[in-house]
């Protein structure tokens, strides 16, 4: 934050040109910026893990480890309807297909870079 950014002052307040005050404002501003960045990264990590695990459940538990479900697309259609009813948007058949492909492409979650977002993988 630049000194010129701290221009509004009233009598009795610290001066925007006071280096200690500018440092305080900068520290607090940086603290909140870093907290927001960490929060976004944490949310991204959790969503990637949830998408990966959903793909794992579909492949491993529902399909018995096969690359393709015995039930065909009907499984994903039914899952889509039920999950959308229970959880709301974000569980279309195509999104579930991406989750399944995500797991198949990265069968070990440790190989997934949590620096990339879900849209990068999709």
N, CA, C and O atoms as a MOPAC input file, in Angstrom:
PM7 MOZYME 1SCF
protein

 N      0.84900 1    -1.17100 1     0.00000 1
 C      0.00000 1     0.00000 1     0.00000 1
 C      0.89300 1     1.23200 1     0.00000 1
 O      1.86100 1     1.30000 1     0.75700 1
 N      0.57300 1     2.20100 1    -0.84400 1
 C      1.36600 1     3.41500 1    -0.95800 1
 C      0.85500 1     4.46100 1     0.01900 1
 O     -0.31400 1     4.44700 1     0.40300 1
 N      1.72300 1     5.35200 1     0.41200 1
 C      1.32900 1     6.44900 1     1.29600 1
 C      0.18200 1     7.24600 1     0.70300 1
 O     -0.69200 1     7.70000 1     1.44300 1
 N      0.16000 1     7.42800 1    -0.59800 1
 C     -0.88400 1     8.22100 1    -1.23800 1
 C     -2.25400 1     7.56500 1    -1.12200 1
 O     -3.27300 1     8.23300 1    -1.30000 1
 N     -2.29700 1     6.26300 1    -0.82700 1
 C     -3.56800 1     5.56700 1    -0.65600 1
 C     -4.24200 1     5.92900 1     0.66500 1
 O     -5.43700 1     5.68600 1     0.83300 1
 N     -3.50700 1     6.49500 1     1.58600 1
 C     -4.03200 1     6.83000 1     2.90400 1
 C     -4.22800 1     8.34400 1     2.99700 1
 O     -3.47800 1     9.02400 1     3.69800 1
 N     -5.21700 1     8.86500 1     2.30400 1
 C     -5.35200 1    10.31800 1     2.21300 1
 C     -6.42800 1    10.89600 1     3.10400 1
 O     -6.35500 1    12.08000 1     3.43300 1
 N     -7.42500 1    10.12600 1     3.51500 1
 C     -8.50500 1    10.69100 1     4.32200 1
 C     -8.08000 1    10.75700 1     5.77800 1
 O     -7.75800 1     9.73800 1     6.38800 1
 N     -8.08100 1    11.97300 1     6.33500 1
 C     -7.65800 1    12.18600 1     7.71300 1
 C     -8.53600 1    13.24800 1     8.35500 1
 O     -9.03200 1    14.15100 1     7.68000 1
 N     -8.72200 1    13.13500 1     9.65000 1
 C     -9.43000 1    14.14700 1    10.42700 1
 C     -8.52000 1    14.57800 1    11.56100 1
 O     -7.52700 1    13.91800 1    11.86500 1
 N     -8.86300 1    15.67000 1    12.16800 1
 C     -8.05300 1    16.17300 1    13.28200 1
 C     -7.95900 1    15.11800 1    14.37300 1
 O     -8.96200 1    14.49200 1    14.71400 1
 N     -6.78200 1    14.91700 1    14.91700 1
 C     -6.58900 1    13.97300 1    16.00900 1
 C     -6.26900 1    12.56100 1    15.54800 1
 O     -5.89000 1    11.73100 1    16.37400 1
 N     -6.40400 1    12.25600 1    14.27000 1
 C     -6.08000 1    10.92800 1    13.77800 1
 C     -4.60700 1    10.86100 1    13.40300 1
 O     -3.95000 1    11.88300 1    13.20400 1
 N     -4.11100 1     9.64700 1    13.31400 1
 C     -2.74100 1     9.46300 1    12.85900 1
 C     -2.61400 1     9.97000 1    11.42900 1
 O     -3.54900 1     9.87700 1    10.63400 1
 N     -1.48400 1    10.48700 1    11.13300 1
 C     -1.22000 1    10.99000 1     9.79500 1
 C     -0.91900 1     9.82000 1     8.84900 1
 O     -0.22700 1     8.87200 1     9.21800 1
 N     -1.44200 1     9.90300 1     7.64400 1
 C     -1.18200 1     8.87200 1     6.64600 1
 C      0.28800 1     8.83200 1     6.27900 1
 O      0.76900 1     7.84300 1     5.72500 1
 N      0.98600 1     9.88100 1     6.58000 1
 C      2.42300 1     9.90000 1     6.28200 1
 C      3.24900 1     9.32800 1     7.41900 1
 O      4.46400 1     9.18300 1     7.28200 1
 N      2.62100 1     9.00100 1     8.53600 1
 C      3.33100 1     8.40500 1     9.67100 1
 C      3.76400 1     6.99100 1     9.27300 1
 O      2.91100 1     6.13400 1     9.04200 1
 N      5.06000 1     6.73400 1     9.18900 1
 C      5.54600 1     5.42800 1     8.72800 1
 C      5.04000 1     4.25100 1     9.57000 1
 O      4.79400 1     3.17100 1     9.03300 1
 N      4.88600 1     4.44900 1    10.86500 1
 C      4.39300 1     3.35600 1    11.72300 1
 C      2.93600 1     3.02700 1    11.40100 1
 O      2.54500 1     1.86000 1    11.38000 1
 N      2.15000 1     4.04800 1    11.15300 1
 C      0.74200 1     3.82800 1    10.80500 1
 C      0.62600 1     3.14900 1     9.43300 1
 O     -0.17000 1     2.22700 1     9.25400 1
 N      1.41200 1     3.60600 1     8.49100 1
 C      1.41600 1     3.00300 1     7.15600 1
 C      1.82200 1     1.53600 1     7.25900 1
 O      1.24800 1     0.68200 1     6.58200 1
 N      2.80700 1     1.24200 1     8.10000 1
 C      3.24900 1    -0.14000 1     8.30300 1
 C      2.12600 1    -0.99400 1     8.89700 1
 O      1.92800 1    -2.13700 1     8.48700 1
 N      1.39000 1    -0.43200 1     9.86900 1
 C      0.27500 1    -1.14600 1    10.48600 1
 C     -0.79800 1    -1.47600 1     9.45000 1
 O     -1.27000 1    -2.61100 1     9.37000 1
 N     -1.17500 1    -0.47900 1     8.66600 1
 C     -2.18700 1    -0.69300 1     7.62600 1
 C     -1.70800 1    -1.74200 1     6.62700 1
 O     -2.48200 1    -2.60900 1     6.22200 1
 N     -0.46700 1    -1.67400 1     6.23600 1
 C      0.10000 1    -2.63000 1     5.28300 1
 C      0.10900 1    -4.04400 1     5.86300 1
 O     -0.24200 1    -5.00500 1     5.17700 1
 N      0.51400 1    -4.16600 1     7.13800 1
 C      0.54600 1    -5.49100 1     7.77900 1
 C     -0.84600 1    -6.11000 1     7.83100 1
 O     -1.01500 1    -7.28500 1     7.50600 1
 N     -1.82400 1    -5.33900 1     8.22900 1
 C     -3.19100 1    -5.87100 1     8.33500 1
 C     -3.73400 1    -6.20500 1     6.94900 1
 O     -4.37000 1    -7.24200 1     6.75900 1
 N     -3.48400 1    -5.33000 1     5.99200 1
 C     -3.92800 1    -5.58500 1     4.62200 1
 C     -3.29500 1    -6.85600 1     4.07500 1
 O     -3.98400 1    -7.68200 1     3.47600 1
 N     -1.99700 1    -7.02000 1     4.27300 1
 C     -1.29300 1    -8.22400 1     3.81600 1
 C     -1.80100 1    -9.47500 1     4.52200 1
 O     -1.96000 1   -10.52400 1     3.89900 1
 N     -2.05400 1    -9.36400 1     5.81100 1
 C     -2.59100 1   -10.48800 1     6.57800 1
 C     -3.88100 1   -11.00600 1     5.95400 1
 O     -4.03900 1   -12.21100 1     5.75600 1
 N     -4.80200 1   -10.09900 1     5.64600 1
 C     -6.09000 1   -10.49200 1     5.07900 1
 C     -5.95800 1   -10.99500 1     3.64600 1
 O     -6.68900 1   -11.89600 1     3.23300 1
 N     -5.05300 1   -10.43200 1     2.90600 1
 C     -4.81500 1   -10.91800 1     1.53700 1
 C     -4.27700 1   -12.34000 1     1.57000 1
 O     -4.71400 1   -13.18700 1     0.79200 1
 N     -3.33100 1   -12.60800 1     2.46600 1
 C     -2.78000 1   -13.95500 1     2.61100 1
 C     -3.83400 1   -14.94300 1     3.11000 1
 O     -3.87600 1   -16.08700 1     2.65600 1
 N     -4.67500 1   -14.51100 1     4.03200 1
 C     -5.73600 1   -15.38800 1     4.54000 1
 C     -6.70700 1   -15.76900 1     3.42400 1
 O     -7.11900 1   -16.92500 1     3.32700 1
 N     -7.06700 1   -14.81600 1     2.59700 1
 C     -7.97300 1   -15.10400 1     1.46900 1
 C     -7.32900 1   -16.08400 1     0.49400 1
 O     -7.98900 1   -17.00400 1     0.01100 1
 N     -6.06000 1   -15.89300 1     0.20600 1
 C     -5.34600 1   -16.79300 1    -0.70600 1
 C     -5.30600 1   -18.20600 1    -0.14400 1
 O     -5.55700 1   -19.17100 1    -0.86600 1
 N     -4.98800 1   -18.33200 1     1.14800 1
 C     -4.95700 1   -19.64900 1     1.78600 1
 C     -6.33500 1   -20.30300 1     1.79000 1
 O     -6.44700 1   -21.51400 1     1.60100 1
 N     -7.37300 1   -19.51800 1     2.00000 1
 C     -8.73800 1   -20.05400 1     2.00400 1
 C     -9.10500 1   -20.59800 1     0.62600 1
 O     -9.69500 1   -21.67400 1     0.52100 1
 N     -8.76200 1   -19.86700 1    -0.42500 1
 C     -9.04300 1   -20.32700 1    -1.78800 1
 C     -8.30000 1   -21.62600 1    -2.07100 1
 O     -8.87200 1   -22.55500 1    -2.64200 1
 N     -7.03500 1   -21.69900 1    -1.67900 1
 C     -6.25700 1   -22.91500 1    -1.89500 1
 C     -6.82700 1   -24.09500 1    -1.11300 1
 O     -6.85900 1   -25.21600 1    -1.61900 1
 N     -7.27600 1   -23.85200 1     0.11200 1
 C     -7.86000 1   -24.92000 1     0.93200 1
 C     -9.15600 1   -25.42900 1     0.31100 1
 O     -9.38700 1   -26.63700 1     0.25400 1
 N     -9.99400 1   -24.51800 1    -0.15100 1
 C    -11.24900 1   -24.91200 1    -0.79900 1
 C    -10.94300 1   -25.70200 1    -2.06800 1
 O    -11.56700 1   -26.73200 1    -2.32300 1
 N     -9.98400 1   -25.22500 1    -2.86600 1
 C     -9.60500 1   -25.91700 1    -4.09200 1
 C     -9.13500 1   -27.34100 1    -3.78700 1
 O     -9.52700 1   -28.28500 1    -4.47300 1
 N     -8.30000 1   -27.49600 1    -2.76600 1
 C     -7.79900 1   -28.81400 1    -2.39200 1
 C     -8.94300 1   -29.74400 1    -2.00100 1
 O     -8.98400 1   -30.89600 1    -2.43300 1
 N     -9.85800 1   -29.25300 1    -1.19600 1
 C    -10.98500 1   -30.08300 1    -0.75700 1
 C    -11.88800 1   -30.47500 1    -1.92200 1
 O    -12.35100 1   -31.61400 1    -1.99300 1
 N    -12.14100 1   -29.54000 1    -2.83500 1
 C    -12.98800 1   -29.84000 1    -3.98900 1
 C    -12.30600 1   -30.84100 1    -4.92700 1
 O    -12.95800 1   -31.74700 1    -5.44800 1
 N    -11.01000 1   -30.68100 1    -5.13900 1
 C    -10.29000 1   -31.65700 1    -5.96000 1
 C    -10.36400 1   -33.04400 1    -5.33000 1
 O    -10.62000 1   -34.03200 1    -6.01800 1
 N    -10.14000 1   -33.11400 1    -4.02400 1
 C    -10.22200 1   -34.40100 1    -3.33000 1
 C    -11.61700 1   -35.00500 1    -3.43200 1
 O    -11.76000 1   -36.20600 1    -3.66000 1
 N    -12.64200 1   -34.17700 1    -3.26300 1
 C    -14.01900 1   -34.68300 1    -3.35300 1
 C    -14.32700 1   -35.17600 1    -4.76600 1
 O    -14.97800 1   -36.20700 1    -4.93200 1
 N    -13.86800 1   -34.45400 1    -5.77700 1
 C    -14.09000 1   -34.88600 1    -7.15700 1
 C    -13.35500 1   -36.18500 1    -7.44400 1
 O    -13.89900 1   -37.08200 1    -8.08600 1
 N    -12.10900 1   -36.28700 1    -6.96600 1
 C    -11.32800 1   -37.50100 1    -7.15900 1
 C    -11.99500 1   -38.68500 1    -6.45900 1
 O    -12.13700 1   -39.75800 1    -7.04400 1
 N    -12.40200 1   -38.48500 1    -5.21000 1
 C    -13.04000 1   -39.56500 1    -4.45600 1
 C    -14.37100 1   -39.97600 1    -5.07700 1
 O    -14.70900 1   -41.16000 1    -5.06900 1
 N    -15.12800 1   -39.03100 1    -5.61100 1
 C    -16.38000 1   -39.36600 1    -6.29500 1
 C    -16.08300 1   -40.27100 1    -7.47600 1
 O    -16.75900 1   -41.27900 1    -7.68400 1
 N    -15.06200 1   -39.90500 1    -8.25500 1
 C    -14.65300 1   -40.75800 1    -9.37200 1
 C    -14.21700 1   -42.13200 1    -8.89700 1
 O    -14.52800 1   -43.14400 1    -9.52500 1
 N    -13.49500 1   -42.16200 1    -7.78400 1
 C    -13.06100 1   -43.44200 1    -7.21500 1
 C    -14.26300 1   -44.28700 1    -6.81400 1
 O    -14.31800 1   -45.47700 1    -7.12300 1
 N    -15.22700 1   -43.67800 1    -6.12700 1
 C    -16.42600 1   -44.42200 1    -5.72300 1
 C    -17.14000 1   -44.99900 1    -6.93000 1
 O    -17.56700 1   -46.15400 1    -6.91400 1
 N    -17.26900 1   -44.20100 1    -7.97100 1
 C    -17.96200 1   -44.66700 1    -9.16600 1
 C    -17.21400 1   -45.84700 1    -9.77700 1
 O    -17.81900 1   -46.87100 1   -10.09200 1
 N    -15.89900 1   -45.70500 1    -9.94500 1
 C    -15.11300 1   -46.75700 1   -10.59400 1
 C    -14.94700 1   -47.97700 1    -9.69000 1
 O    -15.24500 1   -49.09900 1   -10.10000 1
 N    -14.47900 1   -47.76300 1    -8.47400 1
 C    -14.14400 1   -48.88700 1    -7.60500 1
 C    -15.34700 1   -49.57000 1    -6.96200 1
 O    -15.44300 1   -50.79800 1    -6.97400 1
 N    -16.24900 1   -48.79500 1    -6.41000 1
 C    -17.35600 1   -49.40500 1    -5.67200 1
 C    -18.53900 1   -49.75400 1    -6.56300 1
 O    -19.10300 1   -50.84100 1    -6.43700 1
 N    -18.91800 1   -48.87400 1    -7.44300 1
 C    -20.08300 1   -49.12500 1    -8.28300 1
 C    -19.74800 1   -49.98000 1    -9.49700 1
 O    -20.61000 1   -50.69500 1   -10.00800 1
 N    -18.49500 1   -49.91200 1    -9.96700 1
 C    -18.12800 1   -50.63300 1   -11.18300 1
 C    -17.21600 1   -51.82600 1   -10.90400 1
 O    -16.79500 1   -52.51500 1   -11.83300 1
 N    -16.91700 1   -52.06600 1    -9.66200 1
 C    -16.06500 1   -53.19800 1    -9.31900 1
 C    -14.65800 1   -53.08800 1    -9.90300 1
 O    -14.01200 1   -54.10600 1   -10.15100 1
 N    -14.18200 1   -51.87200 1   -10.12300 1
 C    -12.83400 1   -51.67400 1   -10.63700 1
 C    -12.72200 1   -51.69700 1   -12.14600 1
 O    -11.64300 1   -51.44500 1   -12.68200 1
 N    -13.80200 1   -51.99200 1   -12.84600 1
 C    -13.76000 1   -51.99100 1   -14.31200 1
 C    -13.69100 1   -50.56700 1   -14.84000 1
 O    -14.14600 1   -49.62400 1   -14.19100 1
 N    -13.11900 1   -50.42800 1   -16.01800 1
 C    -13.01100 1   -49.09000 1   -16.61600 1
 C    -14.37500 1   -48.56700 1   -17.05300 1
 O    -14.58000 1   -47.35400 1   -17.09800 1
 N    -15.29900 1   -49.44700 1   -17.37200 1
 C    -16.62800 1   -49.03700 1   -17.83600 1
 C    -17.68300 1   -49.75700 1   -16.98800 1
 O    -17.52400 1   -50.93100 1   -16.65400 1
 N    -18.73800 1   -49.05500 1   -16.65200 1
 C    -19.78700 1   -49.64200 1   -15.82600 1
 C    -20.58400 1   -50.66600 1   -16.61900 1
 O    -20.84000 1   -50.49800 1   -17.81100 1
 N    -20.96600 1   -51.72100 1   -15.93200 1
 C    -21.83300 1   -52.71600 1   -16.55500 1
 C    -23.18400 1   -52.09700 1   -16.90300 1
 O    -23.84800 1   -52.50300 1   -17.85700 1
 N    -23.56800 1   -51.11100 1   -16.10900 1
 C    -24.87400 1   -50.49600 1   -16.25400 1
 C    -24.89300 1   -49.43100 1   -17.34700 1
 O    -25.94800 1   -48.86700 1   -17.63800 1
 N    -23.76000 1   -49.15300 1   -17.94600 1
 C    -23.68600 1   -48.13800 1   -18.98800 1
 C    -23.94000 1   -46.75000 1   -18.43400 1
 O    -23.68900 1   -46.48800 1   -17.25800 1
 N    -24.43000 1   -45.87500 1   -19.26600 1
 C    -24.68600 1   -44.49200 1   -18.86600 1
 C    -25.81700 1   -44.38100 1   -17.85600 1
 O    -25.94600 1   -43.35000 1   -17.19600 1
 N    -26.62800 1   -45.40100 1   -17.72000 1
 C    -27.76900 1   -45.34000 1   -16.78900 1
 C    -27.29500 1   -45.07500 1   -15.35600 1
 O    -27.94600 1   -44.34400 1   -14.61000 1
 N    -26.18400 1   -45.65700 1   -14.98200 1
 C    -25.65200 1   -45.44200 1   -13.64100 1
 C    -25.40500 1   -43.95800 1   -13.40200 1
 O    -25.81800 1   -43.41700 1   -12.37600 1
 N    -24.73300 1   -43.29800 1   -14.34100 1
 C    -24.41900 1   -41.88600 1   -14.17400 1
 C    -25.66600 1   -41.01800 1   -14.23300 1
 O    -25.74500 1   -40.00500 1   -13.53900 1
 N    -26.62800 1   -41.39600 1   -15.04000 1
 C    -27.89600 1   -40.65400 1   -15.10600 1
 C    -28.61500 1   -40.73500 1   -13.77000 1
 O    -29.09900 1   -39.72700 1   -13.25600 1
 N    -28.68500 1   -41.94100 1   -13.20800 1
 C    -29.35300 1   -42.11800 1   -11.91400 1
 C    -28.61000 1   -41.39800 1   -10.79600 1
 O    -29.22800 1   -40.74100 1    -9.95800 1
 N    -27.28200 1   -41.52300 1   -10.78400 1
 C    -26.49200 1   -40.80700 1    -9.78300 1
 C    -26.70700 1   -39.30400 1    -9.90800 1
 O    -26.85100 1   -38.60200 1    -8.90700 1
 N    -26.72800 1   -38.82700 1   -11.12300 1
 C    -26.92200 1   -37.39900 1   -11.36400 1
 C    -28.25200 1   -36.92000 1   -10.78900 1
 O    -28.30800 1   -35.90100 1   -10.10100 1
 N    -29.30500 1   -37.65100 1   -11.07300 1
 C    -30.63300 1   -37.26700 1   -10.57100 1
 C    -30.65800 1   -37.27400 1    -9.04200 1
 O    -31.13300 1   -36.32500 1    -8.41700 1
 N    -30.14800 1   -38.34000 1    -8.45300 1
 C    -30.21700 1   -38.46400 1    -6.99300 1
 C    -29.32200 1   -37.45700 1    -6.27800 1
 O    -29.73800 1   -36.84900 1    -5.29200 1
 N    -28.10000 1   -37.27600 1    -6.76500 1
 C    -27.19000 1   -36.32300 1    -6.12000 1
 C    -27.66400 1   -34.88000 1    -6.31100 1
 O    -27.51500 1   -34.05400 1    -5.41000 1
 N    -28.22700 1   -34.57900 1    -7.46500 1
 C    -28.76400 1   -33.23100 1    -7.69900 1
 C    -29.93900 1   -32.97400 1    -6.76500 1
 O    -30.08700 1   -31.87900 1    -6.22300 1
 N    -30.76000 1   -33.98100 1    -6.58600 1
 C    -31.89500 1   -33.83400 1    -5.67500 1
 C    -31.41400 1   -33.62100 1    -4.23500 1
 O    -31.98500 1   -32.81500 1    -3.50000 1
 N    -30.37400 1   -34.33800 1    -3.83900 1
 C    -29.86300 1   -34.25200 1    -2.46900 1
 C    -28.95700 1   -33.04300 1    -2.22900 1
 O    -29.02300 1   -32.42400 1    -1.16700 1
 N    -28.12000 1   -32.70600 1    -3.19600 1
 C    -27.07200 1   -31.70500 1    -2.98500 1
 C    -27.18900 1   -30.46300 1    -3.86200 1
 O    -26.46500 1   -29.49200 1    -3.64100 1
 N    -28.06000 1   -30.46800 1    -4.82800 1
 C    -28.18700 1   -29.30700 1    -5.71300 1
 C    -27.30400 1   -29.44200 1    -6.94300 1
 O    -26.88000 1   -30.53800 1    -7.30900 1
 N    -27.04000 1   -28.31200 1    -7.56700 1
 C    -26.28700 1   -28.28900 1    -8.81500 1
 C    -24.86800 1   -28.82800 1    -8.64900 1
 O    -24.31900 1   -28.88500 1    -7.54900 1
 N    -24.29000 1   -29.22700 1    -9.80800 1
 C    -22.89900 1   -29.66600 1    -9.81300 1
 C    -22.73000 1   -31.16100 1   -10.00600 1
 O    -21.61400 1   -31.67600 1    -9.94500 1
 N    -23.84400 1   -31.86600 1   -10.24100 1
 C    -23.77000 1   -33.32300 1   -10.38600 1
 C    -24.44400 1   -33.80300 1   -11.66500 1
 O    -25.12100 1   -34.83100 1   -11.67100 1
 N    -24.25400 1   -33.05500 1   -12.74600 1
 C    -24.81200 1   -33.48600 1   -14.02700 1
 C    -24.10700 1   -34.76800 1   -14.46500 1
 O    -23.04400 1   -35.11100 1   -13.94800 1
 N    -24.70100 1   -35.45800 1   -15.40900 1
 C    -24.09600 1   -36.68400 1   -15.91500 1
 C    -22.71400 1   -36.38600 1   -16.47500 1
 O    -21.78000 1   -37.16200 1   -16.26600 1
 N    -22.57200 1   -35.26700 1   -17.18600 1
 C    -21.26500 1   -34.94400 1   -17.77500 1
 C    -20.22700 1   -34.63800 1   -16.69400 1
 O    -19.06900 1   -35.02900 1   -16.84000 1
 N    -20.60600 1   -33.95200 1   -15.61700 1
 C    -19.66500 1   -33.67800 1   -14.52200 1
 C    -19.25600 1   -34.98000 1   -13.83900 1
 O    -18.08400 1   -35.16400 1   -13.51100 1
 N    -20.20000 1   -35.87300 1   -13.62600 1
 C    -19.86200 1   -37.17400 1   -13.03700 1
 C    -18.93700 1   -37.96500 1   -13.95800 1
 O    -18.05100 1   -38.68000 1   -13.49000 1
 N    -19.14400 1   -37.83500 1   -15.25800 1
 C    -18.25400 1   -38.48000 1   -16.22100 1
 C    -16.84100 1   -37.92700 1   -16.09600 1
 O    -15.86900 1   -38.68200 1   -16.13200 1
 N    -16.72400 1   -36.58200 1   -15.94500 1
 C    -15.40600 1   -35.96700 1   -15.74600 1
 C    -14.75600 1   -36.47000 1   -14.45700 1
 O    -13.55200 1   -36.72300 1   -14.43300 1
 N    -15.53300 1   -36.61600 1   -13.39500 1
 C    -14.99600 1   -37.10200 1   -12.12300 1
 C    -14.47700 1   -38.52300 1   -12.28400 1
 O    -13.41600 1   -38.86800 1   -11.76300 1
 N    -15.22100 1   -39.33600 1   -12.99800 1
 C    -14.81900 1   -40.71300 1   -13.25600 1
 C    -13.51600 1   -40.74400 1   -14.06000 1
 O    -12.59500 1   -41.49400 1   -13.74000 1
 N    -13.45400 1   -39.91700 1   -15.11000 1
 C    -12.25400 1   -39.84600 1   -15.94100 1
 C    -11.06700 1   -39.28800 1   -15.14500 1
 O     -9.92700 1   -39.70600 1   -15.34800 1
 N    -11.33700 1   -38.36100 1   -14.25900 1
 C    -10.30300 1   -37.77300 1   -13.40100 1
 C     -9.64600 1   -38.87000 1   -12.57100 1
 O     -8.42000 1   -38.95400 1   -12.49600 1
 N    -10.46700 1   -39.70400 1   -11.95300 1
 C     -9.92800 1   -40.80500 1   -11.15100 1
 C     -9.15000 1   -41.78000 1   -12.02800 1
 O     -8.06700 1   -42.22300 1   -11.64600 1
 N     -9.69200 1   -42.12000 1   -13.20200 1
 C     -9.01000 1   -43.06800 1   -14.08400 1
 C     -7.67200 1   -42.51600 1   -14.58600 1
 O     -6.71400 1   -43.27000 1   -14.75900 1
 N     -7.60800 1   -41.20800 1   -14.81800 1
 C     -6.36500 1   -40.58700 1   -15.28400 1
 C     -5.33300 1   -40.48800 1   -14.16600 1
 O     -4.13100 1   -40.54800 1   -14.42200 1
 N     -5.79700 1   -40.33500 1   -12.92900 1
 C     -4.90700 1   -40.18700 1   -11.76600 1
 C     -5.35000 1   -41.15700 1   -10.66800 1
 O     -5.91600 1   -40.72800 1    -9.66300 1
 N     -5.09900 1   -42.46000 1   -10.84400 1
 C     -5.57900 1   -43.43300 1    -9.86400 1
 C     -4.94900 1   -43.28100 1    -8.47700 1
 O     -5.44700 1   -43.84300 1    -7.50100 1
 N     -3.86500 1   -42.52700 1    -8.39400 1
 C     -3.26800 1   -42.22500 1    -7.08800 1
 C     -3.45500 1   -40.74000 1    -6.84100 1
 O     -2.91100 1   -39.90600 1    -7.56500 1
 N     -4.21800 1   -40.42100 1    -5.82700 1
 C     -4.53800 1   -39.02400 1    -5.54000 1
 C     -3.29200 1   -38.18900 1    -5.29500 1
 O     -3.29600 1   -36.98500 1    -5.54700 1
 N     -2.23100 1   -38.81000 1    -4.80800 1
 C     -0.99800 1   -38.08000 1    -4.51400 1
 C     -0.38300 1   -37.46900 1    -5.76600 1
 O      0.39900 1   -36.52300 1    -5.67400 1
 N     -0.73200 1   -38.00600 1    -6.94400 1
 C     -0.17600 1   -37.46900 1    -8.18700 1
 C     -0.93200 1   -36.23300 1    -8.67200 1
 O     -0.50700 1   -35.57800 1    -9.62400 1
 N     -2.03500 1   -35.91900 1    -8.03000 1
 C     -2.82400 1   -34.75700 1    -8.41900 1
 C     -2.17800 1   -33.50200 1    -7.83800 1
 O     -1.89600 1   -33.43500 1    -6.64100 1
 N     -1.95200 1   -32.53100 1    -8.67900 1
 C     -1.39700 1   -31.26700 1    -8.20900 1
 C     -2.52700 1   -30.41000 1    -7.67300 1
 O     -3.44700 1   -30.04900 1    -8.40800 1
 N     -2.45700 1   -30.08700 1    -6.39700 1
 C     -3.49700 1   -29.25800 1    -5.79300 1
 C     -3.29500 1   -27.78300 1    -6.09400 1
 O     -4.02600 1   -26.93000 1    -5.59100 1
 N     -2.29500 1   -27.49100 1    -6.92200 1
 C     -2.10000 1   -26.12100 1    -7.37300 1
 C     -2.97700 1   -25.81900 1    -8.58700 1
 O     -3.19400 1   -24.65800 1    -8.93600 1
 N     -3.47600 1   -26.87800 1    -9.22600 1
 C     -4.38400 1   -26.70300 1   -10.35000 1
 C     -5.81800 1   -26.79500 1    -9.85900 1
 O     -6.09700 1   -27.45500 1    -8.85700 1
 N     -6.71700 1   -26.14100 1   -10.55600 1
 C     -8.12600 1   -26.17300 1   -10.15200 1
 C     -8.85500 1   -27.28800 1   -10.90100 1
 O     -8.30600 1   -27.89700 1   -11.81900 1
 N    -10.09000 1   -27.54100 1   -10.49700 1
 C    -10.91200 1   -28.56200 1   -11.13000 1
 C    -11.07800 1   -28.26700 1   -12.60900 1
 O    -11.05900 1   -29.19200 1   -13.42200 1
 N    -11.23800 1   -27.01500 1   -12.97700 1
 C    -11.41900 1   -26.68600 1   -14.40000 1
 C    -10.16900 1   -27.02400 1   -15.21400 1
 O    -10.28700 1   -27.34800 1   -16.39500 1
 N     -8.97700 1   -26.95900 1   -14.61700 1
 C     -7.77500 1   -27.36900 1   -15.32700 1
 C     -7.83100 1   -28.86300 1   -15.65700 1
 O     -7.46800 1   -29.28300 1   -16.75600 1
 N     -8.28200 1   -29.63900 1   -14.70600 1
 C     -8.35000 1   -31.07800 1   -14.92700 1
 C     -9.47400 1   -31.46100 1   -15.87000 1
 O     -9.33400 1   -32.38100 1   -16.67500 1
 N    -10.58400 1   -30.75600 1   -15.76800 1
 C    -11.69800 1   -31.03600 1   -16.65300 1
 C    -11.28900 1   -30.78200 1   -18.08200 1
 O    -12.09400 1   -30.96100 1   -18.99600 1

